[in-house]
């Protein structure tokens, strides 16, 4: 079981492309070794908050640069990481 607070980190399957761009975001930190339900994952994209699992998909429709934030928490504490302007969505050529 988990005896320590998680550490947040994010991996993406890709970070740039032409709109509409679908990106898979995965929790890549530590502290996800407990049973399901012990760890909570809150993903934030601007005003859009998603109470999801350790991996989610998000489709970006409009060209622009987007940030992603992840807060992970368990009984022992929480941690947060933000990748600012990490996703670069381009318009059609």
N, C-alpha and C positions, 0 to 999 in steps of 0.2 A: 504494500500500500504506500501511498505518498506521505512522506514525512517532511516535505519541504515545499516552499512556494515554487511555482513554475517560473521559467524564464522564457520570454516571448522572442520568437524570431519567425520570419516569413520567407517562404520560397514561392516563386512563381514559375509556371511552365514556360512563359515567355513574357516579355515586358514591352514589346512594341509590335505594331502592325497596322493594317488598314482597317478602318471602321466598316462594319461592326466587328469589334475584337472581343473574343471570349478568352478569359484568362482563368486558369485554375490556381488558386492560392492555397498553400498548405502550411500548417503549423510545423515549424522546423526547430523549435526550442526544446527545452527539457521539462520534465514534470508531467508527461502524458502517459505514465506507466501504470496508473491506477485503473480501476474498473470504470466503465463508461458511466458518466454522470458525476464523477468526482471533479472533473475539470470542465470549466465553462469557457467558451470561446465567443468573444464579441468582436465582430469585424465591422469596421467603419470605413465608408467611402463617402467623404464629404458629409452630406446630411443624411445619408442612407446607412442605417445600422442594421446588421444582420446577426441575429443570435443563432449562430450555426455550429457546426462541428469542426473538427480539426482540418477539414479541407472543404472549400466551397468554390463555386464557379460564378463569375460575374461577367456580363457582357456590357461593353462600353459602346454606345451608339454614336455619340458625337465625337469628332476629332478634338484633341486637347491632351493636356498632361493631367494625370490623376494620381492622387495619393491613396495609400491604404494604411489603415491602423488596425492592430490586433491587440486586444486585452485578454489575457488568460488569467483565470483565477481558480483557486481551490481553497480548501479549508484553512490552509496555512498562509495564504496571502495572494497577491496578484502581481502581474508585470505587464508592461505595455511597450509596444514598439510601433513606430510610424516610419514608413518609407515615403518620403515627400517627393511628389512628381515622378514617381518610379515607373508609371505606365504611360507610354507615349503612343497615342492613337492618332494615326494620320488619316487625312481625307483621301478619297480616290484620286488617283494620278490624273 
